Amino acid sequence: MHTDSRHTGPAITLGRAGLAFAAAAALLATTGCSALPSGSAAAPAVTRTVTGTPTSPDTTTASSTPSSSSSSSSTTTTADGALAVGASNDRVRELQARLRQIGWYAGSISATFDEDTLSSVKAFQTKRELPVTGTVDATTWAKLVAMTKTPTHDEMYDILVAGPALMKDGSTGTQVRELQARLKQIAWWSGDVTSTYGPRTVDAVKGFQAKRSIPVTGEVDQRTWDRLAAMTHKPTQDELNNVAPKPVNGPISTAGLDSRCLTGRALCISKTTRKLVWVVDGKALLRMDVRFGSSANPTREGAFTVYWKSRDHVSTTYGSKMPFAMFFSGGEAVHYSSDFAARGYAGASHGCVNVRNYDGIKWLFDQVVVGDKVIVYW
């Protein structure tokens, strides 16, 4: 996890013929407008039964300051005792473990306040509208503690042991189908959903586990299932049976669309209706729900063009997947968001236009070409 990916440079509007490879290459290093991490929600639930809806989160145990039980080889603090870069002790272990619970820290629990920890703290402070110092003062600590539970010994020392397999290579049935459908919602599974747990399922589960610091076995234990269930919604019958939604479900009205969308080829995006409408020569072909950036990281409004497409894009800032990304202004893109699919409008992006209809944006990605208009308006 790194710092805020919002880009404040001027909007980029390029014609088809004017696109330069150098421009895309320069922006590649600064893409990362993925959904805000799950730090905006409670820590994932820990359940003991395999269901589509996790139980309530673990009880939060709060304290007003970092734990004082520190066996440190070195300690770097400010005058008021706040943790800062260079600290190395169990207080840092607890800090990293708590940040990990809510998705702001993805590294190993090292007990060392390094650059990754600094970036995670700054991102957490930005999201919570705290002074972005990178130093863990009493206010930052209290906010973090209120959102998390006291880490266990194993969490503090990065000790993870895989539990008994609920599903594994060779398993079959409806539960495997649900597993694959949930993995598909967050882009860890492609193609048709089946009832057979084979090598492709093993690879998908391993990828999901590795990304979330879960023991990488390729088997679904309770920890793996709980984390997946917390990030996804219960699959619909269409999702379970590979019934793709039709891009066009009867005539789509163009009433109320910005007039700039009604000529040529345009991604017409309204912040008022929270809809994206794909319009070609005045005819609306597709409409989908969209989500925007938060007040701290608003999606830019204006007339832009698609200057770069990246089918399997991964945020260089957050390491988050941004499938079917169509960039239109700096690091801002229209893309599929597994977070939007899982949490709906309870979350927000870092400025991108999130889409939760996987099959819809997959179809749209193949229709849109570099140079097509993107109109974002109220």
C-alpha positions as CSV (number, residue, x, y, z in Angstrom):
1,M,0.0,0.0,0.0
2,H,1.4,3.4,-0.9
3,T,0.3,7.0,-0.8
4,D,-2.7,8.6,-2.5
5,S,-2.8,8.0,-6.2
6,R,-4.7,11.2,-7.1
7,H,-3.2,13.1,-10.0
8,T,-3.6,16.8,-9.9
9,G,-2.1,17.7,-13.3
10,P,-4.2,19.2,-16.1
11,A,-6.7,17.1,-18.0
12,I,-5.2,15.4,-21.1
13,T,-7.2,15.4,-24.3
14,L,-5.7,13.6,-27.3
15,G,-7.0,12.8,-30.7
16,R,-6.5,9.3,-32.2
17,A,-3.7,10.5,-34.4
18,G,-2.0,12.5,-31.7
19,L,-1.4,9.7,-29.2
20,A,2.3,9.3,-28.5
21,F,3.8,6.1,-27.0
22,A,6.0,8.3,-24.8
23,A,2.9,9.8,-23.1
24,A,1.5,6.5,-22.2
25,A,4.9,5.3,-21.0
26,A,5.4,8.3,-18.8
27,L,2.0,7.8,-17.2
28,L,2.5,4.1,-16.6
29,A,4.6,4.9,-13.6
30,T,1.8,6.9,-12.0
31,T,-1.3,4.8,-12.6
32,G,-3.1,3.5,-9.5
33,C,-6.6,4.9,-9.4
34,S,-8.0,1.7,-7.9
35,A,-10.8,1.5,-5.3
36,L,-10.0,2.9,-1.9
37,P,-8.6,0.0,0.2
38,S,-10.9,-1.8,2.6
39,G,-9.6,0.5,5.4
40,S,-12.9,2.3,5.0
41,A,-14.7,-0.7,6.3
42,A,-14.4,-2.9,9.3
43,A,-11.9,-5.8,9.3
44,P,-13.1,-8.9,7.4
45,A,-15.3,-11.2,9.5
46,V,-14.0,-14.4,11.0
47,T,-16.6,-17.1,10.7
48,R,-16.6,-20.8,11.3
49,T,-19.2,-22.0,8.8
50,V,-19.1,-21.8,5.0
51,T,-21.8,-19.3,4.1
52,G,-22.2,-16.5,1.6
53,T,-22.6,-13.9,4.4
54,P,-19.8,-13.6,7.0
55,T,-20.8,-13.1,10.6
56,S,-20.1,-9.9,12.4
57,P,-16.4,-8.7,12.8
58,D,-14.3,-9.7,15.8
59,T,-14.8,-7.4,18.8
60,T,-12.5,-4.4,18.8
61,T,-10.2,-4.0,21.8
62,A,-9.0,-0.4,22.1
63,S,-6.3,1.4,23.9
64,S,-5.4,5.0,23.6
65,T,-1.7,4.5,22.9
66,P,0.5,1.9,21.2
67,S,1.3,-1.1,23.4
68,S,4.1,-0.5,25.8
69,S,5.2,-4.1,25.9
70,S,8.1,-3.5,23.5
71,S,11.2,-5.6,23.3
72,S,13.1,-3.3,21.0
73,S,16.6,-3.3,19.6
74,S,16.2,0.4,18.7
75,T,13.4,2.9,19.1
76,T,12.8,6.0,17.1
77,T,10.1,8.3,18.5
78,T,9.3,11.9,18.6
79,A,9.4,14.1,21.7
80,D,5.9,13.0,22.6
81,G,6.6,9.3,22.1
82,A,5.0,8.9,18.6
83,L,6.4,6.2,16.4
84,A,8.4,7.3,13.4
85,V,10.6,5.9,10.7
86,G,13.5,3.9,12.1
87,A,11.7,2.4,15.1
88,S,12.2,-1.3,15.6
89,N,10.1,-2.9,18.3
90,D,6.9,-4.8,19.1
91,R,4.9,-1.5,18.9
92,V,5.8,-1.5,15.2
93,R,4.7,-5.1,14.9
94,E,1.3,-4.2,16.4
95,L,1.1,-1.1,14.1
96,Q,1.7,-3.2,11.0
97,A,-0.6,-6.0,12.1
98,R,-3.5,-3.5,12.7
99,L,-2.9,-1.8,9.4
100,R,-2.9,-5.2,7.7
101,Q,-6.3,-6.0,9.2
102,I,-8.0,-3.2,7.3
103,G,-6.0,-3.5,4.1
104,W,-3.5,-0.7,4.5
105,Y,-0.4,-2.8,4.9
106,A,0.5,-5.8,2.7
107,G,4.1,-6.4,3.7
108,S,5.6,-8.8,6.2
109,I,5.3,-8.0,9.9
110,S,9.0,-7.0,10.4
111,A,8.9,-4.9,13.5
112,T,10.8,-2.2,11.6
113,F,9.2,1.1,10.7
114,D,10.4,1.2,7.1
115,E,9.4,3.0,3.9
116,D,6.5,0.6,3.3
117,T,5.2,1.2,6.8
118,L,5.6,4.9,6.3
119,S,3.6,4.8,3.0
120,S,0.9,2.8,4.7
121,V,0.6,5.2,7.6
122,K,0.4,8.2,5.3
123,A,-2.3,6.5,3.2
124,F,-4.3,5.7,6.3
125,Q,-4.0,9.3,7.6
126,T,-5.0,10.7,4.2
127,K,-8.1,8.5,4.1
128,R,-9.1,9.5,7.7
129,E,-8.4,13.2,7.1
130,L,-5.7,13.3,9.7
131,P,-2.5,15.3,9.3
132,V,-0.4,13.4,6.8
133,T,2.9,13.2,8.6
134,G,3.7,9.5,8.4
135,T,4.3,9.6,12.2
136,V,2.0,7.6,14.4
137,D,0.9,10.1,17.1
138,A,-1.8,9.5,19.7
139,T,-4.6,10.7,17.4
140,T,-3.6,8.4,14.5
141,W,-3.1,5.4,16.9
142,A,-6.5,6.0,18.6
143,K,-8.2,6.0,15.2
144,L,-6.5,2.9,14.1
145,V,-7.2,1.0,17.3
146,A,-10.9,2.0,17.1
147,M,-11.1,0.2,13.7
148,T,-9.2,-2.9,14.5
149,K,-8.8,-5.7,17.1
150,T,-5.8,-6.5,19.2
151,P,-3.5,-8.7,17.1
152,T,-2.9,-12.2,18.3
153,H,0.7,-13.5,18.9
154,D,0.6,-15.3,15.6
155,E,-0.5,-12.1,13.8
156,M,2.2,-10.1,15.5
157,Y,4.9,-12.5,14.4
158,D,3.5,-13.4,10.9
159,I,2.8,-17.0,11.9
160,L,0.1,-18.3,9.6
161,V,-0.9,-22.0,9.5
162,A,-3.4,-23.3,6.9
163,G,-6.5,-24.8,8.3
164,P,-8.3,-27.9,7.2
165,A,-9.3,-27.9,3.5
166,L,-13.0,-27.1,2.8
167,M,-12.4,-27.5,-0.9
168,K,-9.3,-28.7,-2.8
169,D,-8.1,-30.3,-6.1
170,G,-10.6,-32.9,-7.0
171,S,-13.6,-31.4,-5.1
172,T,-16.8,-31.1,-7.1
173,G,-20.3,-29.7,-6.6
174,T,-22.2,-26.4,-6.2
175,Q,-19.8,-25.1,-3.6
176,V,-16.9,-25.2,-6.1
177,R,-19.2,-23.4,-8.6
178,E,-19.8,-20.7,-6.0
179,L,-16.1,-20.4,-5.3
180,Q,-15.2,-19.9,-9.0
181,A,-18.1,-17.4,-9.4
182,R,-16.8,-15.3,-6.4
183,L,-13.3,-15.5,-7.7
184,K,-14.6,-14.2,-11.1
185,Q,-16.2,-11.2,-9.4
186,I,-12.8,-10.0,-8.3
187,A,-10.9,-11.0,-11.5
188,W,-9.1,-14.1,-10.1
189,W,-11.1,-16.4,-12.4
190,S,-11.8,-16.1,-16.1
191,G,-13.9,-18.2,-18.4
192,D,-16.9,-20.3,-17.5
193,V,-17.7,-21.3,-14.0
194,T,-17.7,-25.1,-13.5
195,S,-18.4,-27.6,-10.7
196,T,-14.9,-29.1,-10.8
197,Y,-11.9,-28.0,-8.6
198,G,-9.0,-28.6,-11.0
199,P,-5.5,-27.1,-11.7
200,R,-7.0,-23.8,-12.9
201,T,-8.9,-23.4,-9.6
202,V,-5.8,-24.3,-7.6
203,D,-3.8,-21.6,-9.5
204,A,-6.6,-19.0,-9.0
205,V,-6.9,-19.8,-5.2
206,K,-3.1,-19.6,-4.9
207,G,-3.0,-16.2,-6.5
208,F,-5.8,-14.9,-4.2
209,Q,-4.0,-16.3,-1.2
210,A,-0.6,-14.8,-2.1
211,K,-2.1,-11.4,-2.6
212,R,-3.7,-11.4,0.8
213,S,-0.8,-13.0,2.8
214,I,-2.8,-16.2,3.4
215,P,-0.8,-19.5,3.4
216,V,-0.5,-20.4,-0.2
217,T,-1.8,-23.9,-0.5
218,G,-4.2,-23.7,-3.4
219,E,-6.8,-25.2,-1.1
220,V,-9.7,-23.3,0.4
221,D,-9.5,-23.3,4.2
222,Q,-11.8,-21.3,6.5
223,R,-9.5,-18.2,6.4
224,T,-9.4,-18.2,2.6
225,W,-13.2,-18.6,2.3
226,D,-13.9,-15.9,4.9
227,R,-11.7,-13.4,3.2
228,L,-13.2,-14.2,-0.2
229,A,-16.8,-14.0,1.1
230,A,-16.0,-10.6,2.7
231,M,-14.8,-9.2,-0.6
232,T,-17.6,-10.5,-2.8
233,H,-21.4,-10.9,-3.1
234,K,-23.4,-14.1,-3.2
235,P,-23.4,-15.1,-6.9
236,T,-26.6,-14.7,-8.8
237,Q,-28.1,-17.7,-10.7
238,D,-26.8,-16.1,-13.9
239,E,-23.3,-15.8,-12.5
240,L,-23.4,-19.5,-11.4
241,N,-24.7,-20.7,-14.8
242,N,-22.6,-18.5,-17.1
243,V,-25.5,-16.5,-18.4
244,A,-23.9,-13.2,-19.5
245,P,-26.1,-10.1,-19.4
246,K,-26.9,-8.7,-22.8
247,P,-25.1,-5.4,-23.5
248,V,-28.4,-4.0,-24.8
249,N,-31.6,-4.9,-22.9
250,G,-34.2,-3.1,-25.0
251,P,-33.9,0.5,-26.3
252,I,-31.8,2.8,-24.0
253,S,-33.0,6.3,-23.9
254,T,-30.6,9.2,-24.6
255,A,-32.9,11.7,-22.8
256,G,-31.0,13.8,-20.3
257,L,-27.5,12.9,-21.7
258,D,-25.0,15.7,-22.2
259,S,-25.3,17.0,-25.7
260,R,-21.5,16.4,-26.2
261,C,-22.3,12.6,-26.0
262,L,-24.8,12.6,-28.9
263,T,-22.3,12.8,-31.8
264,G,-19.5,10.4,-32.6
265,R,-18.4,7.7,-30.1
266,A,-18.7,8.6,-26.5
267,L,-18.5,7.2,-23.0
268,C,-21.1,9.4,-21.4
269,I,-20.7,9.5,-17.6
270,S,-23.1,11.3,-15.3
271,K,-22.3,12.0,-11.7
272,T,-25.9,12.8,-11.0
273,T,-27.4,9.5,-12.2
274,R,-24.2,7.5,-11.5
275,K,-24.5,5.9,-14.9
276,L,-22.2,5.3,-17.8
277,V,-23.9,5.2,-21.2
278,W,-22.0,4.1,-24.3
279,V,-23.3,6.1,-27.2
280,V,-22.4,5.7,-30.9
281,D,-23.7,8.2,-33.4
282,G,-26.5,9.2,-31.1
283,K,-27.6,5.7,-30.3
284,A,-27.2,4.4,-26.7
285,L,-25.9,0.8,-26.7
286,L,-25.1,0.1,-23.1
287,R,-25.8,1.5,-19.7
288,M,-24.0,0.6,-16.4
289,D,-23.8,1.7,-12.8
290,V,-20.6,3.6,-12.0
291,R,-18.9,4.9,-8.8
292,F,-16.5,7.9,-8.5
293,G,-13.8,9.2,-6.3
294,S,-14.4,10.5,-2.8
295,S,-14.5,14.2,-1.9
296,A,-10.8,14.1,-1.1
297,N,-10.1,12.4,-4.5
298,P,-12.8,13.6,-6.9
299,T,-13.1,12.3,-10.4
300,R,-12.4,15.1,-12.8
301,E,-15.2,16.5,-14.9
302,G,-14.9,17.6,-18.5
303,A,-14.4,16.4,-22.1
304,F,-11.5,13.9,-22.5
305,T,-10.5,11.1,-24.9
306,V,-9.4,7.6,-24.2
307,Y,-5.6,7.7,-24.6
308,W,-4.6,4.3,-23.4
309,K,-6.3,0.9,-22.9
310,S,-4.9,-1.9,-20.6
311,R,-7.0,-5.1,-20.4
312,D,-5.2,-6.7,-17.4
313,H,-4.0,-3.5,-15.7
314,V,-2.6,-3.5,-12.2
315,S,-2.2,-0.3,-10.2
316,T,1.5,0.6,-9.9
317,T,0.6,2.5,-6.7
318,Y,-1.5,0.0,-4.9
319,G,-0.9,-3.3,-6.6
320,S,-4.6,-3.6,-7.1
321,K,-6.2,-5.2,-10.2
322,M,-7.9,-2.7,-12.6
323,P,-9.3,-5.0,-15.4
324,F,-10.4,-3.4,-18.6
325,A,-8.9,0.0,-17.8
326,M,-9.5,2.8,-20.3
327,F,-7.5,5.8,-19.2
328,F,-8.8,9.3,-20.1
329,S,-7.1,11.8,-17.8
330,G,-3.8,11.3,-16.1
331,G,-4.1,8.2,-14.0
332,E,-7.9,8.3,-14.0
333,A,-9.6,5.5,-15.9
334,V,-12.9,3.7,-16.5
335,H,-12.3,0.2,-15.2
336,Y,-13.9,-2.8,-13.5
337,S,-13.8,-2.7,-9.7
338,S,-14.2,-5.8,-7.6
339,D,-14.6,-3.5,-4.6
340,F,-17.6,-1.8,-6.2
341,A,-19.0,-5.2,-7.0
342,A,-18.6,-6.2,-3.4
343,R,-19.4,-3.1,-1.4
344,G,-21.4,-0.9,-3.8
345,Y,-21.6,2.8,-3.0
346,A,-20.3,2.2,0.5
347,G,-16.8,2.8,-0.9
348,A,-15.2,5.1,-3.4
349,S,-12.3,5.2,-5.9
350,H,-9.2,7.3,-5.9
351,G,-10.7,9.3,-8.8
352,C,-11.4,6.6,-11.3
353,V,-14.8,5.6,-12.7
354,N,-15.5,2.2,-11.2
355,V,-17.8,-0.3,-13.0
356,R,-19.2,-3.3,-11.3
357,N,-20.7,-5.1,-14.3
358,Y,-17.9,-7.4,-15.2
359,D,-19.4,-8.8,-18.4
360,G,-20.6,-5.4,-19.5
361,I,-17.3,-3.7,-19.2
362,K,-15.6,-6.7,-20.8
363,W,-17.8,-6.2,-23.8
364,L,-17.4,-2.4,-23.7
365,F,-13.6,-2.7,-23.6
366,D,-13.6,-4.4,-27.0
367,Q,-15.8,-1.7,-28.5
368,V,-13.9,1.4,-27.3
369,V,-10.9,2.5,-29.3
370,V,-8.2,5.0,-28.4
371,G,-9.5,8.5,-29.3
372,D,-13.1,7.9,-28.3
373,K,-14.7,10.6,-26.3
374,V,-15.1,10.5,-22.5
375,I,-17.6,13.0,-21.2
376,V,-17.8,13.3,-17.4
377,Y,-20.4,15.7,-16.1
378,W,-23.0,16.4,-13.4
